[in-house]
Every structure is written in C-alpha cells, then in structure tokens.
Amino acid sequence: MKLEALILFFSLLVAPIAHLTGARPDHAGLTLMVVPPWEDAVQVADVAQARLIGPTRAPFGLLIEIDDLAQLDRLERAGAWFFLDARKVEWICG
C-alpha cells in the first residue's frame, strides 16, 4: 500500500513540473528564468542582456524580458536551468 501511495504522489507531482519545464517559450517577451541556487540570477540575466522585470525575485527564478529567442541560448550558457513562458505560469505566482 505504501508503494502505491508513493507512486501516486510522485506521479501527481512530477507530471505538472515536467509539463511546465518541457517546452521553451516560442516567442520573445516576458519569461520566467529558473537558475540553480549557486548561480546569481541577476548576473546570468546581465550576461545575456535580458531586461529584469520587477523589484523582487523568487529564490530560484527571475522574471525577465527577452528580445529574441537567441537570448535563451545565451542565458543557458550563462547558467540558467530552464525557462517558462510567464503568461502560461502566472497562476503559480498569482
């Protein structure tokens, strides 16, 4: 019984996260950049010349605005983990 409950729990947890992180944004604009805790998100954004949006940030993320999709590649090389379309995940942040 415990194994089934554990499998159910991870299925319910992993599926939404996999869905959100599985696809990169397909257009320029507002983007949520997620970085590992050992990277400085502001510095990563500066390297790719992405504009910071808002005065605050989450522990692992930063709301940025990108001008073109090539900036996502530069952000990845600078240390970002993945990106989410800010319009699609606004329900997370409120």
Buried (B, 14 or more C-beta within 10 A) or exposed (E): EEEEEEEEEEEEEEEEEEEBEEEBBEEBEBBBBBBEEEBEBEEBBEBBEBEBBEEEBEEBBBBBBBEEBEBBEBBBEBBBBBBBBBEEEEEEEE
